[in-house]
Amino acid sequence: MTSSKFLWGLRGSSLTLAQLALIVCPSYVLFGYNQSNLGGLVSLSDWIALFPRIDTHTTSGAQKSDNATVQGVVIACFTLGALPGCLSCSYTSDKFGRRPVIFVGAVLTLIGQILEASAFHLAQLVVGRTILGVGVGMLSGTVPTWQSECSSSKNRGKHVVLDGLFISLGYALQAWINLGFYQFETGPVTWRPPVALPCFLSLVLMASIFFMPESPRWLARENRVSEAQDCLSALKGSPIDSPEVTSEIVSIEASLEQTANHAGSLLDLFSMGEGRLLYRFSICILLQFYQQMAGGNLISVYSTVIFQQGLDLDAQTSRILSGGTLTWKLLSCFVSFFTIDRLGRRSFPRSNYAAQIVSVLFIFLFNFFLPVGFLGANFLYTTEVAPTRLRVAMSSISTANHWLWFVESFCYIHSTNQS
């Protein structure tokens, strides 16, 4: 017996591809695109005229320093929203299921992007960016768990490493789209369309998520075993009564029964018993900390600013180089895609042309090595080392730690605009 209740009756690998294309890809492109898009817009003439309070391009002295602080806060509002959004998933994802949380996250990203794209006052921009951050935080805290629980152990590594690839795709898309609309030179067309375009991805998420399977493990946990069987049958492309589906259900139920005798509590994360939970939790937290402190988001968000203001290159060249380095970052993600399941500032004179070339080269090199181990694999590792009863809590808290270190990018824009 089979079921065709999911999108277009897709089953097996076709359904998995649909999950990747319609849920995982939009979620993480929204992540990368919205995290980095404002960094390429802050020097545009129409942007400066509309938001003079965050102008660091035509100001100097104390005014520039003050504006830099405000600019850093405005851009960081995305991350400040993502932090509680992600943390909330440790409760909402287990309470309501993975799909409703993803849907609400998509709705919030749509509202945030509409507010951003239609902003005529700085306050509206801040509110929109914060709401957008909450939505992306909810997606980043839930999608990896849902994806992992719907993937076979054989392909789980590749599937989750795709998260990093899709984040990098968002970085690259915003850079090239910003460059394209920069050719208009003046007017709101230079920035409003690039900010509004990802609304399409939010709509794709909202329209698709309830046509996808719910996490079989969550369904079984809620005593909805027949639905869990239906989802597993579709995901595996096997009949509901097949030995493959039956054995998986038995395995899930046994795991849930075992964990029921050891009810999960957040305090368990700080215990060092047989499961060494504190050790596992510390690794998950440190992975996200190291990933942020390596400076990856700084380059992704401020690459145009680095080339234009830091290296004194012209605006067009800076945007082209930004698109190039972020595309290179995207291509570098394929290294970890093929290996994850097999292996485990100093100032200089701006007239120094050779130093400019070397700086550009090293930015490209950095964007090669970062995705290999720090842009996808860290999300996978968290879901795999966590015990079943604490998987959502450990994943959402460690991913929230990723958002906590927005201070890295904030300090850059503040310090480099001091006089």
C-alpha positions as CSV (number, residue, x, y, z in Angstrom):
1,M,0.0,0.0,0.0
2,T,1.3,3.5,-0.9
3,S,0.3,7.1,-0.4
4,S,0.3,10.0,-2.7
5,K,-0.8,12.8,-0.3
6,F,2.3,14.8,-0.7
7,L,3.3,17.2,-3.5
8,W,2.3,15.9,-6.9
9,G,2.4,12.4,-5.5
10,L,6.2,12.5,-5.3
11,R,8.0,9.7,-3.5
12,G,11.5,8.6,-2.7
13,S,14.3,10.6,-4.3
14,S,11.9,12.8,-6.2
15,L,10.3,13.9,-2.9
16,T,13.7,14.5,-1.4
17,L,14.7,16.7,-4.3
18,A,11.4,18.6,-3.9
19,Q,12.2,19.2,-0.2
20,L,15.6,20.5,-1.1
21,A,14.4,22.8,-3.9
22,L,11.2,24.1,-2.3
23,I,12.0,24.3,1.4
24,V,15.7,23.9,2.2
25,C,17.0,26.1,-0.7
26,P,14.6,29.0,-0.2
27,S,15.2,28.9,3.6
28,Y,18.9,29.2,3.4
29,V,19.0,31.6,0.4
30,L,16.8,33.9,2.5
31,F,19.4,33.5,5.3
32,G,22.4,34.4,3.1
33,Y,20.7,37.1,1.0
34,N,19.1,39.1,3.8
35,Q,22.1,38.8,6.1
36,S,24.4,40.4,3.6
37,N,22.3,42.6,1.2
38,L,22.4,45.9,3.1
39,G,26.2,46.0,3.1
40,G,26.2,46.7,-0.6
41,L,23.5,49.4,-0.4
42,V,24.9,51.8,2.2
43,S,26.9,53.9,-0.3
44,L,24.1,54.4,-2.8
45,S,23.0,58.1,-3.3
46,D,19.3,57.4,-2.9
47,W,19.9,55.3,0.2
48,I,22.1,58.1,1.7
49,A,19.4,60.8,0.9
50,L,16.7,58.7,2.5
51,F,18.6,57.5,5.6
52,P,21.2,60.2,6.4
53,R,21.5,59.0,9.9
54,I,23.4,55.9,8.7
55,D,25.5,57.7,6.1
56,T,29.2,56.9,6.5
57,H,30.1,57.6,2.9
58,T,29.8,61.4,2.6
59,T,30.4,62.3,6.3
60,S,33.5,62.7,8.3
61,G,34.8,63.2,11.8
62,A,32.5,62.8,14.8
63,Q,29.4,62.7,12.6
64,K,30.8,59.8,10.6
65,S,31.8,57.9,13.8
66,D,28.3,58.4,15.3
67,N,26.6,57.4,12.0
68,A,28.8,54.3,11.8
69,T,27.5,53.2,15.2
70,V,23.9,53.6,14.1
71,Q,24.6,51.9,10.8
72,G,26.1,48.9,12.6
73,V,23.0,48.6,14.9
74,V,20.6,48.8,11.9
75,I,22.4,46.1,10.0
76,A,22.7,44.0,13.2
77,C,19.0,44.2,13.9
78,F,18.6,41.3,11.5
79,T,20.8,39.2,13.8
80,L,19.3,40.6,17.0
81,G,15.9,39.3,15.7
82,A,17.3,36.0,14.6
83,L,18.7,35.2,18.0
84,P,15.3,35.0,19.8
85,G,13.7,33.5,16.7
86,C,16.1,30.7,16.8
87,L,15.9,30.1,20.5
88,S,12.1,29.9,20.4
89,C,12.4,26.8,18.2
90,S,13.6,24.7,21.2
91,Y,9.9,25.0,22.4
92,T,7.7,25.7,19.4
93,S,9.3,23.0,17.1
94,D,8.6,20.2,19.6
95,K,5.2,21.7,20.7
96,F,3.6,22.4,17.2
97,G,5.8,20.4,14.8
98,R,8.5,21.3,12.3
99,R,6.2,22.4,9.4
100,P,4.1,25.0,11.3
101,V,7.3,26.7,12.7
102,I,8.8,26.8,9.2
103,F,5.5,28.3,7.8
104,V,5.4,31.0,10.5
105,G,9.1,31.8,9.9
106,A,8.4,32.2,6.2
107,V,5.5,34.6,6.9
108,L,7.7,36.7,9.2
109,T,10.4,36.9,6.5
110,L,7.8,38.1,4.0
111,I,6.5,40.8,6.3
112,G,10.0,41.9,7.2
113,Q,11.1,42.1,3.5
114,I,7.9,44.1,2.6
115,L,8.6,46.6,5.4
116,E,12.2,46.9,4.4
117,A,11.5,47.4,0.7
118,S,8.8,50.0,1.3
119,A,10.7,51.9,4.1
120,F,10.8,55.7,3.9
121,H,11.9,56.2,7.5
122,L,14.8,54.6,9.5
123,A,12.4,53.3,12.1
124,Q,10.5,51.3,9.6
125,L,13.7,49.8,8.2
126,V,14.7,48.8,11.7
127,V,11.4,47.1,12.5
128,G,11.3,45.3,9.1
129,R,14.9,44.1,9.5
130,T,14.2,42.8,13.0
131,I,11.0,40.9,12.0
132,L,12.9,39.5,9.1
133,G,15.6,38.3,11.4
134,V,13.1,36.6,13.7
135,G,11.8,34.7,10.7
136,V,15.2,33.7,9.4
137,G,16.1,32.6,12.9
138,M,13.1,30.3,13.1
139,L,14.0,28.8,9.8
140,S,17.7,28.3,10.7
141,G,16.7,26.7,14.0
142,T,14.1,24.3,12.5
143,V,15.0,23.4,8.9
144,P,18.2,21.5,9.8
145,T,16.4,19.3,12.3
146,W,13.4,18.7,9.9
147,Q,15.8,18.0,7.1
148,S,17.9,15.6,9.1
149,E,14.9,13.7,10.5
150,C,13.6,13.3,6.9
151,S,16.9,12.1,5.5
152,S,18.4,8.7,5.4
153,S,21.7,8.4,7.3
154,K,23.4,7.5,4.1
155,N,22.8,10.9,2.5
156,R,22.2,13.1,5.6
157,G,25.7,14.6,5.4
158,K,25.4,15.8,1.8
159,H,21.9,17.0,2.3
160,V,22.7,19.2,5.4
161,V,26.0,20.5,3.9
162,L,23.8,21.8,1.1
163,D,22.6,24.3,3.7
164,G,26.0,26.0,3.5
165,L,25.9,26.0,-0.3
166,F,22.5,27.6,-0.3
167,I,23.6,30.3,2.2
168,S,26.5,31.1,-0.1
169,L,24.1,31.1,-3.1
170,G,22.2,33.8,-1.2
171,Y,25.4,35.8,-0.6
172,A,26.3,35.6,-4.3
173,L,22.8,36.4,-5.6
174,Q,22.5,39.6,-3.6
175,A,26.0,40.8,-4.7
176,W,25.2,40.3,-8.4
177,I,21.6,41.6,-8.1
178,N,22.9,44.7,-6.3
179,L,25.5,45.2,-9.0
180,G,22.8,45.0,-11.7
181,F,20.5,47.5,-10.1
182,Y,23.5,49.8,-9.3
183,Q,23.7,50.4,-13.1
184,F,20.6,52.7,-12.8
185,E,22.9,55.0,-10.7
186,T,20.2,57.0,-9.0
187,G,16.7,56.6,-7.6
188,P,14.9,54.1,-5.5
189,V,15.3,51.5,-8.2
190,T,18.9,51.0,-7.2
191,W,17.9,49.4,-3.9
192,R,14.2,48.7,-3.4
193,P,13.9,45.9,-6.0
194,P,17.0,44.1,-4.6
195,V,15.5,44.2,-1.1
196,A,12.0,43.1,-2.4
197,L,13.1,40.2,-4.7
198,P,13.5,37.5,-2.0
199,C,9.8,37.9,-1.1
200,F,9.3,35.4,-3.9
201,L,11.3,32.8,-1.9
202,S,9.1,33.4,1.2
203,L,6.0,32.8,-0.9
204,V,7.5,29.5,-2.2
205,L,8.1,28.4,1.3
206,M,4.6,29.3,2.5
207,A,3.0,27.6,-0.5
208,S,5.0,24.4,-0.3
209,I,5.7,23.4,3.3
210,F,2.4,21.8,4.1
211,F,2.7,19.6,1.0
212,M,5.9,18.1,2.4
213,P,6.1,15.3,5.0
214,E,6.3,16.2,8.7
215,S,9.2,14.8,10.7
216,P,8.4,11.1,11.2
217,R,10.1,11.2,14.6
218,W,7.9,14.1,15.8
219,L,4.8,12.3,14.6
220,A,5.7,9.1,16.4
221,R,6.5,11.2,19.5
222,E,3.0,12.6,19.3
223,N,1.5,9.1,19.0
224,R,0.6,9.7,15.4
225,V,2.2,6.5,14.2
226,S,0.1,5.9,11.1
227,E,1.0,9.4,9.8
228,A,4.7,8.7,10.6
229,Q,4.4,5.5,8.6
230,D,2.8,7.4,5.7
231,C,5.7,10.0,5.8
232,L,8.4,7.3,5.9
233,S,6.8,5.4,3.1
234,A,6.8,8.5,0.9
235,L,10.3,9.5,1.9
236,K,11.7,6.0,1.2
237,G,9.5,5.3,-1.8
238,S,8.4,2.1,-0.3
239,P,5.0,0.6,0.6
240,I,3.7,1.5,4.1
241,D,3.8,-2.2,5.1
242,S,7.2,-2.8,3.7
243,P,9.9,-4.2,6.1
244,E,12.0,-1.1,5.5
245,V,9.3,1.2,6.8
246,T,8.2,-1.1,9.6
247,S,11.7,-1.5,10.9
248,E,12.3,2.2,10.9
249,I,9.1,2.8,12.8
250,V,10.0,0.1,15.4
251,S,13.5,1.8,15.7
252,I,11.9,5.2,16.3
253,E,9.4,3.9,18.8
254,A,12.1,2.1,20.7
255,S,14.3,5.2,20.8
256,L,11.3,7.3,22.0
257,E,10.4,4.7,24.6
258,Q,14.0,4.7,25.9
259,T,14.2,8.5,26.1
260,A,10.7,8.7,27.7
261,N,12.3,7.1,30.8
262,H,14.8,9.9,30.8
263,A,12.7,13.0,30.1
264,G,14.6,15.7,28.4
265,S,15.4,18.9,30.4
266,L,17.5,21.9,29.4
267,L,19.5,21.3,32.6
268,D,20.5,18.0,31.1
269,L,22.7,19.9,28.7
270,F,25.0,20.8,31.6
271,S,25.4,17.3,32.9
272,M,28.5,15.1,32.5
273,G,27.0,11.6,33.0
274,E,27.2,8.6,30.7
275,G,26.0,10.6,27.7
276,R,28.6,13.4,28.2
277,L,26.0,16.0,27.3
278,L,28.0,19.0,28.5
279,Y,30.9,17.9,26.3
280,R,28.7,17.5,23.3
281,F,26.9,20.8,23.9
282,S,30.2,22.7,24.4
283,I,31.5,21.4,21.0
284,C,28.3,22.5,19.3
285,I,28.5,26.0,20.9
286,L,32.2,26.3,20.1
287,L,31.7,25.3,16.5
288,Q,29.3,28.2,15.9
289,F,31.6,30.5,17.9
290,Y,34.6,29.7,15.8
291,Q,32.7,29.9,12.6
292,Q,31.6,33.5,13.5
293,M,34.9,34.7,14.9
294,A,36.7,33.5,11.8
295,G,35.2,36.6,10.1
296,G,33.1,34.9,7.4
297,N,30.0,37.0,7.9
298,L,32.1,40.2,8.1
299,I,33.4,39.5,4.5
300,S,30.0,38.4,3.3
301,V,28.2,41.4,4.6
302,Y,30.8,44.1,4.1
303,S,32.8,42.9,1.1
304,T,31.7,45.9,-1.0
305,V,32.6,48.3,1.9
306,I,36.0,46.5,2.3
307,F,36.9,46.9,-1.4
308,Q,35.5,50.5,-1.8
309,Q,36.4,52.1,1.5
310,G,39.1,49.9,2.9
311,L,41.0,49.3,-0.3
312,D,40.0,52.6,-2.0
313,L,38.7,50.9,-5.2
314,D,35.9,52.5,-7.3
315,A,32.3,51.6,-6.7
316,Q,31.8,49.5,-9.8
317,T,35.0,47.5,-9.3
318,S,34.2,47.0,-5.7
319,R,30.8,45.5,-6.5
320,I,32.2,43.3,-9.2
321,L,34.9,42.0,-6.8
322,S,32.2,41.4,-4.2
323,G,30.2,39.3,-6.5
324,G,33.3,37.5,-7.6
325,T,34.4,36.6,-4.1
326,L,31.0,35.5,-2.9
327,T,30.5,33.4,-6.1
328,W,33.9,31.8,-5.3
329,K,32.6,31.1,-1.8
330,L,29.6,29.4,-3.3
331,L,31.8,27.2,-5.5
332,S,34.0,26.3,-2.6
333,C,31.0,24.8,-0.8
334,F,31.2,21.8,-3.2
335,V,34.4,20.7,-1.5
336,S,32.6,19.8,1.7
337,F,29.7,18.4,-0.3
338,F,31.9,15.7,-1.8
339,T,34.0,15.1,1.4
340,I,31.6,15.4,4.3
341,D,30.6,11.8,4.1
342,R,34.1,10.6,3.3
343,L,36.5,12.5,5.7
344,G,35.6,14.0,8.4
345,R,43.9,43.7,10.1
346,R,46.6,45.9,9.7
347,S,46.5,49.2,7.7
348,F,48.7,50.0,4.8
349,P,49.0,53.0,2.4
350,R,46.1,52.9,-0.1
351,S,48.5,53.7,-2.9
352,N,50.1,50.4,-2.4
353,Y,48.8,48.6,-5.5
354,A,50.5,45.3,-4.7
355,A,49.0,45.2,-1.3
356,Q,45.5,45.8,-2.8
357,I,46.0,42.8,-5.0
358,V,47.2,40.6,-2.2
359,S,44.3,41.7,0.0
360,V,41.8,40.8,-2.7
361,L,43.6,37.4,-3.2
362,F,43.4,36.5,0.4
363,I,39.7,37.4,0.7
364,F,39.1,34.9,-2.2
365,L,41.3,32.3,-0.4
366,F,39.4,32.8,2.9
367,N,36.1,32.3,1.1
368,F,37.5,29.1,-0.3
369,F,38.4,27.5,3.0
370,L,35.5,28.7,5.2
371,P,32.8,26.8,3.4
372,V,34.8,23.6,3.5
373,G,34.3,23.0,7.2
374,F,32.4,26.0,8.7
375,L,29.4,26.6,6.5
376,G,27.0,23.6,6.7
377,A,28.9,20.9,8.5
378,N,28.5,22.7,11.8
379,F,24.7,22.6,11.4
380,L,24.9,18.8,10.6
381,Y,27.2,18.0,13.5
382,T,24.9,19.6,16.0
383,T,21.9,17.4,14.9
384,E,24.0,14.2,15.0
385,V,25.7,14.4,18.4
386,A,22.6,15.5,20.3
387,P,20.6,12.7,22.0
388,T,17.1,12.3,20.5
389,R,15.3,13.8,23.5
390,L,17.4,17.0,23.4
391,R,18.1,17.3,19.6
392,V,15.8,20.3,19.0
393,A,17.0,22.1,22.1
394,M,20.7,21.6,21.5
395,S,20.3,22.4,17.8
396,S,18.4,25.6,18.3
397,I,20.6,26.9,21.2
398,S,23.8,26.2,19.4
399,T,22.5,27.9,16.2
400,A,21.3,30.8,18.3
401,N,24.9,31.1,19.4
402,H,25.8,31.6,15.7
403,W,23.5,34.7,15.7
404,L,24.8,35.9,19.1
405,W,28.2,36.9,17.6
406,F,26.8,39.7,15.4
407,V,29.1,41.8,17.5
408,E,32.0,40.8,15.1
409,S,30.4,42.6,12.1
410,F,29.1,45.5,14.2
411,C,32.6,46.2,15.6
412,Y,34.1,46.2,12.1
413,I,31.8,48.9,10.6
414,H,32.2,51.0,13.8
415,S,36.0,50.8,14.1
416,T,36.7,51.3,10.4
417,N,34.7,54.6,10.3
418,Q,36.5,56.2,13.2
419,S,38.5,59.4,12.5
